[in-house]
Amino acid sequence: MKKIIYILLTVALAASCGKMLNLYPHSAVAPDAVTESDVPQLRVGMYWKVQELPGRTSYIIEDMLGGNLTQKNSTSTIALINSILNAQSGIVEDAWQGAYKALYQVNNVYSVAERLPQGDLRNQVLGEACYFRAYIYLQLVTRWGDVPLLTKNTVDDVPRSPAADVWTQILKDLDKAIELLGDNSDVYYVSQDAAKALKARALLFMGRKAEAAVIADELIALPRYELDSFEHIFRAASNKETIFAFKCATADGSDITLSNLFYSYNHPNKGTYSYMPAPDVMTLFEDGDNRKEITVTTLDGLNFINKYPSGQTGTDPFIVSRLAEMYLISAEAKGVSGGLGRLNELRGQRGLQPIYPMTERAFQDAVMLERRREFVAENLRFTDLVRTGRAVEELGIQEYQQLLPLPESELQNNALLKPQNPNY
């Protein structure tokens, strides 16, 4: 951890260097030097760093580990999974270090906002910082379990905190964000609705299903949202389903070029074709499912993820929360007796006929199948399999692989992080 903090302090002292700090110089200003006039750019810097620093593979790591993706010229998902689940993996290291680098900036902004005069600006910035801290820690705790819990920045080495303490902090931050933030006026900025959607996800992951369903149903009931077409959602069109998204705009210099990973040079969009949909993803969709052609496509015998269509020419938004997730949280949380209606509402919007599973297990299987269809390449699959006890059987991994290894470089730089997660 000390290594990460020192790197960021060095970068802050050299703000004239590097694309990101040239674009948003106030994003690295020391908290004591910030004035109220600096806050708008400081906010932009926080959004930018949370979006950019974990790197583009962090946006699909759940799909890589969850069996939705494989590498080109391979049909083996377990080979990709095993290549990632080792302590020397660059993908694991980037995801861990990027999260903590972004957290450093979030905590920095939080400390600045605490000293602002009481009012709407203070509430907005504090609420956004709380949301982003919860967002980052939700990724960390679901992937690594016990992790260092930092609500204030430090240059000292920090040990791992129990996962239970991290979950407590996530809910505390989301409750504060809900209290401080206002309505959703722009899906590319954090709102009270975004904080509620993330809290519903966190509660579901924690097994607190009844509470998750209450929040999900509250968002579903709001007239400003409704299930929309996949074409609108994933072609950057105006839609009523998105709750919060990262813009990842080419004009801003974003490096989150997911689409470039998914297309090949034989496709009009072109790309590196680093990852392709797993074979069973190509057979995932029923006839009439209007998600299929937006989610996957085939050309000249090659299969592609199709949700992010810019290819080499640009970037696409990455949706963090949308209404379909709330429908599926509500369905899963309520079970077959109370949630079947929600599941069938979503299926109907996606062009499918209603289903009527007779047992709770059959219903939960149906919900998990619908979550997979709905959220391919949206970074939810691995956690879904782990939290529902399906990962070992469905992925062919070992029990210990349900947690990621801590990066070896981090263990070498901070002995307080030891021991490594078991069996790595």
Number of C-alpha atoms within 10 A of each C-alpha: 22 14 15 16 18 14 11 16 14 10 15 18 12 13 19 13 12 10 11 19 17 12 17 17 19 21 27 23 16 14 15 9 8 18 11 14 8 14 20 13 15 25 21 15 23 28 23 23 21 24 24 21 20 23 20 19 20 22 20 21 23 24 26 27 30 25 25 26 30 23 18 18 11 13 16 15 21 18 13 18 22 13 14 20 21 19 21 15 16 14 20 23 21 18 22 22 20 22 25 24 20 24 27 25 25 31 22 22 27 23 18 22 24 13 14 17 11 10 8 12 15 20 21 20 27 25 28 31 29 28 31 25 27 27 22 20 24 22 19 22 21 22 22 16 22 20 21 21 18 18 17 12 14 13 12 12 15 17 16 16 15 14 19 13 13 23 21 11 20 25 21 15 25 28 18 19 29 21 13 19 22 16 11 16 10 12 22 19 16 27 25 23 23 28 30 23 26 25 27 28 22 22 21 20 20 14 13 14 21 17 15 27 25 16 22 27 17 13 23 20 11 10 8 11 16 17 19 18 16 21 16 15 20 21 16 14 10 11 19 18 22 24 28 24 19 20 21 22 15 15 8 11 15 18 16 26 24 27 25 23 21 29 30 23 12 11 15 13 17 19 21 15 22 15 24 25 28 23 17 12 20 17 9 14 21 12 9 11 17 18 19 22 15 19 24 19 17 13 12 7 7 16 22 23 28 21 26 24 23 20 25 20 13 21 23 23 20 23 18 19 22 23 22 24 20 24 24 25 30 29 27 28 23 18 17 22 12 13 21 23 17 21 24 19 17 21 18 13 17 19 14 17 12 14 13 12 14 10 12 13 12 13 22 20 14 18 21 19 13 17 19 22 18 21 15 22 25 18 24 19 24 22 22 19 22 19 15 12 12 15 23 15 11 11 16 14 16 11 13 13 22 22 19 22 24 25 22 17 13 20 16 11 14 17 13 15 21 13 10 14 17 11 9 14
